[in-house]
Amino acid sequence: MKQERVIFADLLRITATFAVMLLHIAASHWDTSSVFSTEWHVMNFYSSMVRFCVPIFIMVSGMFFLDPERNLSYQKIYRKYILRIVIAFLFWSAAYAVAPLLLQRFHGLAIERGMLKQAIISFFIGHYHLWFLYMIAGLYVITPFLRKIVRNDQTITQYFLLLCFLFASVLPLVTLRSGPEIKSILDIVQSYADFKFVLGNVGYFVAGHYLAQYAISQRKRLFIYLFGIIGFLSTFFLTQFLSEQTGFGDLTFYLYNSPTVMLQSIAVFTFFQSIFSARQYSPMVYKLISTFSSCSFGMYLVHPFVLALFVETNILASLSNSFTAIPLLTLSVFVCSFIIIWLLRHIPKVGSYIT
């Protein structure tokens, strides 16, 4: 079988999908557990370990969308990719907005007017994980500009990434951890400077392109891996330290643009690219990887439904409190989500748009 897919990108999608599910399960008791408890430390460990999940999704997208060899017209961006995101959002946002109403009726309770109003608001805002669709659609919209910026110019790309690191990662962290007076000054300076084009997640989008486009020496890769491990450990210990200072879970270093998460995400992407790029796979393994990768987007969209079912049946409450139970429960959610999406994808015409 001729292997035309970029397998390391497929494996990254699958890993990121699993990591998102693990993150949501590990954080299920985040607000209700004492930051001094063993349970909270276990949650912090797993949450710190998989913070790369969303950045990896973005980097893989950037790797393909900013590829100079790829023909990507305005029409294709809107008619194929953004249209798919809009349809997926409408379908899944409606499903998540209506689900509480159906559950209310299932328990024999009346649907109050306030619940209908909340369902409408929820539809437009989207379920908690659907923010990703808004964000990735925004990146697709500015893709033509980014392609011009990074096209065959390594120096310009490096400069752009440096600006992203400084203004989307370092400066917000300094501002967040500063005292009230310094924070107010930095907030004003940032509003005046107005560096919005390099804020948000655009840095990850461009970083995916850069790492895929330009060769990295073995020596540099080892440094990237080292800093990635440091990033993970820093996220874990700094979150623990700051949380114990206040008695409440501190999210400062959990933010996807945190420098520690950036280091970890770049290391994960580089590792998969280095280890899995040149490997050949048997037709069966190749097909299996391709199938799971093609279902990963839909699995991301549906997994909160599976989690909600586990909550409703008390499975989550009984299994999510130990070091081994969290990954085992994640695997269960992963498999259930895959089965649901695999079945939905076989719906003629509609399946490919909603998954």
N, C-alpha and C positions, 0 to 999 in steps of 0.2 A: 504493500500500500504506500502510495506517495504521501509523505507527511508534509502538508502545506501549512498547517496551523502553527502559530507561535506557542509552543507547548509551555514554555516557562511563564508566559502571560496567562495561559489557561490555569496553570497551577496556582499562580498568584491570585486569580479571581476566586478559585475554590477555597484557598487558604483564608483569604479576606472574608469570604462569606461565613466560614466556620468561626472566624475570629469575632465577627459582629455578633453572632449568636451567643458565643461564650461571654462576650462583654455584657450583653443585656441580661444574661442569666446571673453572672457574677455580681452585677449591680442591683439585683432584684431586692436586696435587703439593705442597700447602701444607707438609706435615710433612717432606718429603724434600728440599726445595730450600733452598739457602742464602739467608738473608734479604738477602744482599749481591749476589745474582745478578740479572741482567736478567729472567730467567724469573719470579723471585719478585716483582719490582716490577710486572710485567705482571699477575700473578695478584692482587696487592694492588690495582691500579688497577681491574680489573673487579669484584673482590669489594666494594670500597668503593662503586663506582658503583651496584650493584644491591641494597644492603642493605635497600632499601625494600620488597622483594618480599613478605615475610610480613606486615609492617605494613599493606600495601595490601590484602591479602586480608582482614585483620581489619577494616579501616576500611570496606570495601565491605559486609561482613556487618553491621556496626553501623549503617550508613546505612539498610539495609532493615529490620533487626530492631527498631530503635528508632524507626522512623517512626511518629509518633502517629496518622497516618491509616490505618495498616495494622491490620487485625483479626488479632491474634495471640494466640490462646487458649493455655492450658496444654496442652490436648489436641493442638493443632496443633504446638506446639513439640516435644512428645515423640513423637507418632505419625508426624509427617512428617519433621522435620529431625533430631532426635536418633536416631530409628530408622534413618534412611538412613546416618548416620555410623557407627552400630554395625555395620550390615550391611557397609558398605564396609570398616571396620576388620577385621572377622572374615575377609572374603574376601581382602583384600590382605595382611594380616598372615600368614595361613596360606600364601599363595602365596610370600611372601618367606622364610618359615621353612622351607618344603619345598624351595625352589629349590636350596640348597646340597647337599641330599641327592640330588636328581636329577642335579645336575652331577657329584657324586661317582660315581654309578652310570654316567653317560655316559662318564666317563674310565676305567671298568672297575675302580674301586676299591671296596672294601667299606665299608659304612656302620657305623661303630663306635658303641658304646652312648653314648659321650660326645657324639657328634654329635646323637643323638636327644634327649638331655637338653637340649642347647643349642638345638635346634629348638623344643622346648616353651617354654623360657624366652623365646626370641625371639618366639614367637607372642604371648605375653602383653604383652611390652614393646613390640613393634612394631618394624618397620624404622626406620632413623634418621630418616626424614622423616615417619613416621606420628605423631610427637609432636603434630603439628598437629591431628590429629583429637581427641586427648584435650583439647587446649587449647580448641579451638573448641566442643566439646561442653560444656565447663565454662562458657563464656561464654553459651551458649544456656540453660543451666540457670538462671543468674542474670538472664537477660533480663527477666523480669517485674518484678524489683526495679529494674533500671536504667531501664525504661520509666517507672516511677513517679517516679524521681529527675529525669529529664531532660524529662519531658512539659511542653512549652510554658513552660519556665522557663529563660531564657537565663542568668540570673545564677547559678542553682544549678548549671547545667551547666558554666559557666566555673569555678566554685569546685571542682567535682569534678575537672575537668581539671587545675587548678592543683595539687591534692593528688596526683594521679597523677604529674604532672611532678616534683614535689618528692620524693615517697617511692618512686616506681618507677624514676626516672631519675637525678636529681641526687644524692640521698643514697647510693644504691648505688655510683655512680661515685666519689664522695668516699671512701667506705669502702674500695673496692677499691684506690684509689691511695694510701691513707694508710699510715703506718708501723704496725708491730705494736701499739704501745700505743694509738694513736688508733683503729685498726681494732677492737680488742677493746672499747673504750668505745662506739664507734658501733654495733657488733653488739649489745651489751647494751641500749643505748637503743632500737634498732629492735625488739628482741624484746619489750621492756616496752611500747612504744607500740602494737605490734600493729596496724599499718595495713594488714592483709591485703586489705581490700576494695578498696583503690585500687592494689594491686600487680599484677604480671604485665602482661598485655596488655589489661586492661580499659580503659585510657586510650585506646588506639587504637580500640577498639570504640565508645566514646562520642565520640571525635574525628570518626569517620566520620559519625556522626549530626549533630554540631554543624556541620561544614563544609557538609553537604548542606542543613541546615535554615535556616541564617542567612546572609544575604547579606554578601558581603565586598566592600568598595570596591576600585576599581582600584589606588589608592595602597597599600592594605594587601596586595593580591595581589603587587605588585612587591616589597614588603619580604619577603613569604613566599618568593618565588622567590630573592631575594638570599640569605636565610638558608639556603635549601635548597642553593644552590651552596656556600655556606660550610660547611654540614654535610658535604657530600660531600668537599670538599677537606680539611676537618679530619679526617675519618675516614681518608682516604688518607695524609696526611702524619703524623698522630699515630701511626697504626699502624706506619708505616715507622720513625719515630723511636724508639718504644718497643721495636720488634722488634730494631732495630740495637743498642740499649742492652744487650740480654740475649743476642742471637744466636739467639733463637727467635721464631717468630711470636707476636705478642701480640694477644689477642682483645678487649681492653678496649673499644675503640671499634667493634668489630664487633657487639656485643650489640644486639639489636633495640630494647632500651630505652635505649640510649646517647643522650644529648642530640643528638649529631650525626646519628644515624640518624633520630631523631624529626623534626628540622628538614627533613631530606631527604624523608621520607615525606609529611609535611604538604604540602610544596611540590609533589611529584608528584601527589598527590590534587587539590590546588587547580588545578594546571595543566590536568589532563585535564577537570575540571569546567568550568573557564572556557572552554577552547578547543573542546570537543566537545559541550557540552550543547545548544546552540541549532542545531547543524547538521542539515541534512536529507540523507539518503542515498538513493541509487538502490535499488530493490528488490533488486538483485543484491548490492550492497555490504552492505546491511542484513542480508540473509540470511547472507552470509559471516561477518560479525561475530557475529551471533547464534549461528551454528553453532559457531564456535571458542570463544565464551564458554561455551556449554552443555557443551563438552567439556573446559573448563579444569580442573575438579576432578579428573576422571579422568586427564587428562594429568599433573597433579601426582602422582597416585598411581602411575602406571605408569612414569614417566620413569627411575627408578633401574634398572628392568629393561633398558631400552634402553641406559642407560649401562654396565650390566654386560656387555651383549652387545658393546658397543664395546670394553670392556676385554678381554674374552675373545678378540676378534679382533685385538687390538693397534691398533685404530684410534685409541683415546684416547691411547695412549702416543706415537703418531707425529704426531698433529695438535695436541695441546693445549699446545704449547710456544711459540707465537708470538702476536703481537698480533692478527693477522687470523684465525688458525686457530680461536681460542676462540669467537668469535661464529659462524663458519661451522659449526663442530661443534655448537654450541648449536642453530643452525637445523636441522641434520640430526636431532638428537634431538627437537626440537620437532615437526617434520613426521612423523617415525616414531611418536611418541607420539600425535599427533592421529589418524593412520590407525588405530592399534590401538584407541583409544577410540571412534572413529566406528563401527568394526565391532562392538565390544562393545555399544554402545548400541542396536544393532539386534537384539540378542537379546531375544525377547519376554519381558515381565514382569520378568526378572532384570536386564537391561541398565541400566535407569535407576537401580537401587539400588546397583550396584557401580561406577558411573562418575559 
